Amino acid sequence: MRALDVSIRAQVSDLPEDLRAETGFAALFIGHGLKVVRQVADRVAATYPGRIVEEGAREQVFHDPLHPCTQALVSAAPSPRAAGPRAGASC
């Protein structure tokens, strides 16, 4: 999605929510960009290496990750409050 124009990116990001509200649409979204995942997902699963190591409601996984790899992933993501990525353990 990084290659898309900002306005098109917003439309694409809003589309799943609009479809869900209008039709009950459900989809599996696989992504590496945590900002987009946080925006479009109701539930989140974290994998390491190729196996699900944590799964739960979006806010639970982002605010209180339980698995060390999920903790490292979330802590390394840019924070809306910070200027850059936070330091985190690698997994």
Backbone as JSON Lines, residues from 0, in Angstrom:
{"i":0,"aa":"M","n":[0.81,-1.19,0.0],"ca":[0.0,0.0,0.0],"c":[0.85,1.26,0.0]}
{"i":1,"aa":"R","n":[2.12,1.13,0.3],"ca":[2.98,2.32,0.35],"c":[3.07,3.02,-0.99]}
{"i":2,"aa":"A","n":[2.93,2.28,-2.08],"ca":[3.06,2.88,-3.41],"c":[1.82,3.66,-3.82]}
{"i":3,"aa":"L","n":[0.75,3.55,-3.07],"ca":[-0.49,4.23,-3.43],"c":[-0.49,5.67,-2.98]}
{"i":4,"aa":"D","n":[-1.18,6.5,-3.72],"ca":[-1.43,7.89,-3.34],"c":[-2.14,7.9,-1.98]}
{"i":5,"aa":"V","n":[-1.9,8.92,-1.18],"ca":[-2.45,8.99,0.18],"c":[-3.97,8.88,0.18]}
{"i":6,"aa":"S","n":[-4.65,9.57,-0.71],"ca":[-6.12,9.53,-0.74],"c":[-6.63,8.15,-1.17]}
{"i":7,"aa":"I","n":[-5.95,7.51,-2.12],"ca":[-6.34,6.17,-2.56],"c":[-6.08,5.18,-1.43]}
{"i":8,"aa":"R","n":[-4.95,5.32,-0.73],"ca":[-4.61,4.45,0.39],"c":[-5.71,4.51,1.46]}
{"i":9,"aa":"A","n":[-6.2,5.71,1.75],"ca":[-7.27,5.87,2.74],"c":[-8.55,5.17,2.28]}
{"i":10,"aa":"Q","n":[-8.88,5.3,1.0],"ca":[-10.07,4.64,0.47],"c":[-9.95,3.13,0.56]}
{"i":11,"aa":"V","n":[-8.77,2.6,0.2],"ca":[-8.55,1.15,0.25],"c":[-8.61,0.67,1.69]}
{"i":12,"aa":"S","n":[-8.03,1.42,2.62],"ca":[-8.05,1.04,4.03],"c":[-9.46,1.07,4.61]}
{"i":13,"aa":"D","n":[-10.3,1.99,4.15],"ca":[-11.66,2.12,4.66],"c":[-12.61,1.1,4.04]}
{"i":14,"aa":"L","n":[-12.27,0.56,2.9],"ca":[-13.17,-0.34,2.17],"c":[-13.63,-1.56,2.99]}
{"i":15,"aa":"P","n":[-12.73,-2.3,3.67],"ca":[-13.21,-3.46,4.43],"c":[-14.23,-3.08,5.52]}
{"i":16,"aa":"E","n":[-14.0,-1.97,6.21],"ca":[-14.95,-1.53,7.24],"c":[-16.29,-1.16,6.63]}
{"i":17,"aa":"D","n":[-16.27,-0.47,5.5],"ca":[-17.51,-0.11,4.82],"c":[-18.27,-1.36,4.37]}
{"i":18,"aa":"L","n":[-17.57,-2.32,3.79],"ca":[-18.21,-3.56,3.34],"c":[-18.76,-4.36,4.52]}
{"i":19,"aa":"R","n":[-18.01,-4.39,5.62],"ca":[-18.46,-5.12,6.81],"c":[-19.75,-4.5,7.34]}
{"i":20,"aa":"A","n":[-19.81,-3.17,7.4],"ca":[-20.99,-2.49,7.91],"c":[-22.2,-2.69,7.0]}
{"i":21,"aa":"E","n":[-21.98,-2.68,5.7],"ca":[-23.08,-2.77,4.75],"c":[-23.55,-4.19,4.49]}
{"i":22,"aa":"T","n":[-22.63,-5.16,4.48],"ca":[-22.99,-6.5,4.01],"c":[-22.63,-7.64,4.97]}
{"i":23,"aa":"G","n":[-21.89,-7.35,6.04],"ca":[-21.43,-8.42,6.92],"c":[-20.18,-9.09,6.37]}
{"i":24,"aa":"F","n":[-19.53,-8.46,5.42],"ca":[-18.32,-8.95,4.76],"c":[-17.26,-9.35,5.79]}
{"i":25,"aa":"A","n":[-16.6,-10.45,5.53],"ca":[-15.46,-10.88,6.36],"c":[-14.32,-11.27,5.43]}
{"i":26,"aa":"A","n":[-13.1,-11.02,5.87],"ca":[-11.94,-11.34,5.05],"c":[-10.75,-11.65,5.94]}
{"i":27,"aa":"L","n":[-9.82,-12.37,5.38],"ca":[-8.53,-12.62,6.02],"c":[-7.54,-11.65,5.4]}
{"i":28,"aa":"F","n":[-6.94,-10.82,6.21],"ca":[-5.97,-9.83,5.75],"c":[-4.62,-10.23,6.3]}
{"i":29,"aa":"I","n":[-3.65,-10.4,5.43],"ca":[-2.3,-10.75,5.85],"c":[-1.41,-9.56,5.52]}
{"i":30,"aa":"G","n":[-0.71,-9.06,6.53],"ca":[0.11,-7.88,6.28],"c":[1.27,-7.77,7.24]}
{"i":31,"aa":"H","n":[2.22,-6.94,6.86],"ca":[3.37,-6.67,7.69],"c":[3.31,-5.27,8.3]}
{"i":32,"aa":"G","n":[2.49,-4.41,7.73],"ca":[2.37,-3.04,8.23],"c":[1.39,-2.99,9.39]}
{"i":33,"aa":"L","n":[1.91,-2.85,10.6],"ca":[1.05,-2.9,11.78],"c":[0.05,-1.76,11.82]}
{"i":34,"aa":"K","n":[0.39,-0.62,11.24],"ca":[-0.56,0.49,11.2],"c":[-1.82,0.09,10.43]}
{"i":35,"aa":"V","n":[-1.64,-0.55,9.29],"ca":[-2.78,-0.98,8.48],"c":[-3.51,-2.13,9.17]}
{"i":36,"aa":"V","n":[-2.78,-3.08,9.73],"ca":[-3.4,-4.2,10.44],"c":[-4.28,-3.67,11.56]}
{"i":37,"aa":"R","n":[-3.75,-2.73,12.33],"ca":[-4.5,-2.14,13.45],"c":[-5.76,-1.44,12.94]}
{"i":38,"aa":"Q","n":[-5.7,-0.86,11.77],"ca":[-6.84,-0.13,11.23],"c":[-7.94,-1.05,10.71]}
{"i":39,"aa":"V","n":[-7.57,-2.16,10.06],"ca":[-8.59,-2.97,9.37],"c":[-9.03,-4.22,10.13]}
{"i":40,"aa":"A","n":[-8.27,-4.65,11.12],"ca":[-8.56,-5.94,11.76],"c":[-9.38,-5.81,13.03]}
{"i":41,"aa":"D","n":[-10.28,-6.76,13.22],"ca":[-10.97,-6.91,14.5],"c":[-10.19,-7.86,15.41]}
{"i":42,"aa":"R","n":[-9.62,-8.88,14.78],"ca":[-8.83,-9.87,15.49],"c":[-7.48,-9.97,14.79]}
{"i":43,"aa":"V","n":[-6.44,-10.28,15.57],"ca":[-5.07,-10.31,15.05],"c":[-4.42,-11.62,15.47]}
{"i":44,"aa":"A","n":[-3.66,-12.19,14.56],"ca":[-2.84,-13.36,14.88],"c":[-1.4,-13.02,14.52]}
{"i":45,"aa":"A","n":[-0.49,-13.33,15.43],"ca":[0.94,-13.12,15.19],"c":[1.57,-14.49,14.94]}
{"i":46,"aa":"T","n":[2.47,-14.54,13.97],"ca":[3.12,-15.81,13.64],"c":[4.62,-15.73,13.85]}
{"i":47,"aa":"Y","n":[5.19,-16.9,14.13],"ca":[6.65,-17.02,14.25],"c":[7.0,-18.49,14.19]}
{"i":48,"aa":"P","n":[7.92,-18.93,13.49],"ca":[8.08,-18.84,12.06],"c":[7.04,-19.73,11.39]}
{"i":49,"aa":"G","n":[6.04,-19.11,10.87],"ca":[4.98,-19.79,10.14],"c":[3.91,-20.43,11.0]}
{"i":50,"aa":"R","n":[4.0,-20.28,12.3],"ca":[2.99,-20.82,13.22],"c":[2.38,-19.69,14.02]}
{"i":51,"aa":"I","n":[1.1,-19.78,14.28],"ca":[0.44,-18.76,15.09],"c":[0.92,-18.92,16.54]}
{"i":52,"aa":"V","n":[1.5,-17.84,17.08],"ca":[1.99,-17.86,18.45],"c":[1.1,-17.05,19.39]}
{"i":53,"aa":"E","n":[0.25,-16.2,18.8],"ca":[-0.69,-15.41,19.6],"c":[-1.84,-14.97,18.73]}
{"i":54,"aa":"E","n":[-3.03,-14.98,19.29],"ca":[-4.22,-14.58,18.56],"c":[-5.2,-13.99,19.55]}
{"i":55,"aa":"G","n":[-5.87,-12.93,19.13],"ca":[-6.86,-12.33,20.01],"c":[-7.46,-11.08,19.41]}
{"i":56,"aa":"A","n":[-8.27,-10.42,20.21],"ca":[-8.87,-9.16,19.8],"c":[-7.77,-8.15,19.53]}
{"i":57,"aa":"R","n":[-7.97,-7.3,18.55],"ca":[-6.96,-6.33,18.13],"c":[-6.39,-5.55,19.31]}
{"i":58,"aa":"E","n":[-7.22,-4.97,20.13],"ca":[-6.73,-4.13,21.23],"c":[-5.96,-4.94,22.25]}
{"i":59,"aa":"Q","n":[-6.37,-6.17,22.5],"ca":[-5.64,-7.01,23.46],"c":[-4.25,-7.31,22.94]}
{"i":60,"aa":"V","n":[-4.14,-7.68,21.69],"ca":[-2.84,-8.05,21.12],"c":[-1.93,-6.83,21.04]}
{"i":61,"aa":"F","n":[-2.47,-5.68,20.65],"ca":[-1.63,-4.49,20.52],"c":[-1.28,-3.85,21.86]}
{"i":62,"aa":"H","n":[-2.18,-3.93,22.84],"ca":[-1.93,-3.26,24.12],"c":[-1.32,-4.17,25.18]}
{"i":63,"aa":"D","n":[-1.54,-5.47,25.08],"ca":[-1.01,-6.38,26.09],"c":[-0.58,-7.7,25.44]}
{"i":64,"aa":"P","n":[0.41,-7.64,24.53],"ca":[0.86,-8.87,23.87],"c":[1.48,-9.82,24.88]}
{"i":65,"aa":"L","n":[1.21,-11.11,24.71],"ca":[1.68,-12.11,25.66],"c":[2.94,-12.83,25.21]}
{"i":66,"aa":"H","n":[3.04,-13.14,23.94],"ca":[4.18,-13.9,23.43],"c":[5.37,-12.96,23.24]}
{"i":67,"aa":"P","n":[6.59,-13.4,23.58],"ca":[7.77,-12.54,23.43],"c":[7.96,-11.99,22.02]}
{"i":68,"aa":"C","n":[7.66,-12.77,21.01],"ca":[7.82,-12.29,19.63],"c":[6.77,-11.22,19.3]}
{"i":69,"aa":"T","n":[5.56,-11.39,19.79],"ca":[4.53,-10.37,19.58],"c":[4.91,-9.11,20.33]}
{"i":70,"aa":"Q","n":[5.43,-9.25,21.53],"ca":[5.87,-8.09,22.31],"c":[6.95,-7.32,21.55]}
{"i":71,"aa":"A","n":[7.92,-8.04,20.98],"ca":[9.0,-7.4,20.23],"c":[8.46,-6.7,18.99]}
{"i":72,"aa":"L","n":[7.54,-7.36,18.28],"ca":[6.97,-6.78,17.07],"c":[6.21,-5.5,17.39]}
{"i":73,"aa":"V","n":[5.35,-5.55,18.4],"ca":[4.55,-4.38,18.77],"c":[5.44,-3.26,19.29]}
{"i":74,"aa":"S","n":[6.45,-3.6,20.08],"ca":[7.31,-2.56,20.65],"c":[8.19,-1.91,19.57]}
{"i":75,"aa":"A","n":[8.47,-2.6,18.49],"ca":[9.29,-2.05,17.42],"c":[8.49,-1.19,16.44]}
{"i":76,"aa":"A","n":[7.17,-1.28,16.5],"ca":[6.32,-0.52,15.58],"c":[6.33,0.95,15.96]}
{"i":77,"aa":"P","n":[6.29,1.84,14.96],"ca":[6.21,3.27,15.28],"c":[4.98,3.56,16.12]}
{"i":78,"aa":"S","n":[5.16,4.36,17.13],"ca":[4.08,4.76,18.01],"c":[3.48,6.05,17.51]}
{"i":79,"aa":"P","n":[2.14,6.22,17.59],"ca":[1.55,7.49,17.18],"c":[2.08,8.65,18.02]}
{"i":80,"aa":"R","n":[2.57,8.37,19.22],"ca":[3.06,9.41,20.12],"c":[4.56,9.68,19.96]}
{"i":81,"aa":"A","n":[5.28,8.77,19.33],"ca":[6.73,8.9,19.23],"c":[7.15,9.33,17.83]}
{"i":82,"aa":"A","n":[8.32,9.89,17.73],"ca":[8.83,10.35,16.44],"c":[9.34,9.2,15.59]}
{"i":83,"aa":"G","n":[9.75,8.1,16.22],"ca":[10.3,6.97,15.47],"c":[10.0,5.66,16.17]}
{"i":84,"aa":"P","n":[10.56,4.55,15.66],"ca":[10.31,3.26,16.29],"c":[10.87,3.21,17.7]}
{"i":85,"aa":"R","n":[10.17,2.47,18.55],"ca":[10.66,2.25,19.91],"c":[11.62,1.09,19.91]}
{"i":86,"aa":"A","n":[12.52,1.09,20.84],"ca":[13.49,-0.02,20.95],"c":[12.75,-1.26,21.42]}
{"i":87,"aa":"G","n":[13.1,-2.39,20.85],"ca":[12.48,-3.63,21.26],"c":[13.39,-4.8,20.99]}
{"i":88,"aa":"A","n":[13.13,-5.89,21.64],"ca":[13.93,-7.08,21.44],"c":[13.65,-7.66,20.06]}
{"i":89,"aa":"S","n":[14.64,-8.29,19.49],"ca":[14.41,-8.94,18.21],"c":[14.0,-10.38,18.47]}
{"i":90,"aa":"C","n":[13.26,-10.92,17.54],"ca":[12.77,-12.28,17.71],"c":[13.04,-13.08,16.47]}
